Amino acid sequence: MRQVLADYSVSISELKKNPSSVLSKANGSPIAVLNHNKPAAYLIPAELYEVMMDRIEDDELASIVEERLGDKGQAVPVSLDDL
């Protein structure tokens, strides 16, 4: 059985019946949406989603920086006056 990674869970049926109630009961915490007692999706507050997306973007940029640091030997020296 898959692990539920949220303190609050709800069935898809219950979510369909009254989504506003489910969101208010969770009080801003992530919600595991279960289908046949297995996680089918997670609902998270918009603010948390935005933070997660920013961190993912930061990680991707850090990977690009690390990759380019490895190619430092191929860099062409340029003076700021030339730019």
Backbone torsions as a table, in degrees:
resi	resn	phi	psi	omega
1	MET	NA	139.1	179.6
2	ARG	-74.4	145.6	-179.4
3	GLN	-75.4	140.0	175.9
4	VAL	-91.2	119.5	-174.2
5	LEU	-101.3	45.5	177.5
6	ALA	-153.2	150.8	178.4
7	ASP	-77.6	-20.5	-177.8
8	TYR	-121.9	133.8	178.6
9	SER	-133.7	156.7	-178.1
10	VAL	-151.1	148.3	175.6
11	SER	-78.6	158.0	177.6
12	ILE	-60.4	-39.2	179.9
13	SER	-61.2	-45.1	-179.7
14	GLU	-65.6	-39.1	178.5
15	LEU	-63.1	-41.4	179.9
16	LYS	-65.8	-35.4	-178.3
17	LYS	-65.4	-45.1	-174.8
18	ASN	-152.4	76.6	-176.9
19	PRO	-60.8	-37.2	-179.3
20	SER	-62.3	-41.0	179.4
21	SER	-64.2	-42.4	179.7
22	VAL	-61.3	-46.1	-179.5
23	LEU	-63.2	-41.5	-178.8
24	SER	-70.5	-35.5	177.2
25	LYS	-65.0	-34.4	-179.0
26	ALA	-73.9	-21.1	174.3
27	ASN	54.2	44.3	176.8
28	GLY	86.4	-0.7	177.8
29	SER	-86.2	155.8	174.6
30	PRO	-61.0	147.5	-179.3
31	ILE	-122.4	127.4	173.3
32	ALA	-87.0	125.4	177.0
33	VAL	-98.2	119.4	-173.9
34	LEU	-102.5	141.1	173.2
35	ASN	-126.2	114.7	-174.6
36	HIS	55.7	44.5	177.6
37	ASN	62.6	20.7	175.4
38	LYS	-122.9	141.5	179.3
39	PRO	-60.9	124.6	177.4
40	ALA	-106.8	-26.3	-178.6
41	ALA	-165.7	166.1	174.1
42	TYR	-126.8	136.0	173.8
43	LEU	-104.0	128.6	178.5
44	ILE	-129.7	152.8	178.2
45	PRO	-61.1	149.8	-178.0
46	ALA	-57.1	-40.2	-179.8
47	GLU	-61.0	-43.4	179.5
48	LEU	-65.2	-40.0	178.1
49	TYR	-60.8	-43.7	179.8
50	GLU	-62.8	-41.5	177.7
51	VAL	-62.9	-44.3	179.9
52	MET	-61.5	-43.3	-179.6
53	MET	-64.7	-39.4	176.6
54	ASP	-62.0	-42.4	-180.0
55	ARG	-67.0	-39.1	177.4
56	ILE	-62.9	-43.5	178.6
57	GLU	-62.7	-42.5	177.7
58	ASP	-60.7	-42.2	178.8
59	ASP	-63.6	-40.5	178.4
60	GLU	-64.4	-41.7	178.3
61	LEU	-66.0	-38.8	178.2
62	ALA	-63.0	-37.3	177.2
63	SER	-64.2	-40.9	178.1
64	ILE	-63.7	-43.0	178.8
65	VAL	-61.3	-46.5	179.6
66	GLU	-60.2	-42.0	179.7
67	GLU	-63.8	-43.4	-178.5
68	ARG	-71.7	-29.3	175.8
69	LEU	-63.2	-31.2	177.1
70	GLY	-68.3	-24.4	179.9
71	ASP	-96.3	15.5	-174.6
72	LYS	-58.5	-30.2	179.8
73	GLY	-65.3	-20.0	-179.3
74	GLN	-92.8	0.9	-177.2
75	ALA	-68.3	147.1	178.3
76	VAL	-104.1	122.1	179.6
77	PRO	-67.6	136.2	-179.3
78	VAL	-138.7	137.2	176.7
79	SER	-88.0	154.5	178.8
80	LEU	-63.9	-30.5	178.2
81	ASP	-65.2	-30.9	178.8
82	ASP	-71.4	-23.0	-178.3
83	LEU	-78.8	NA	NA
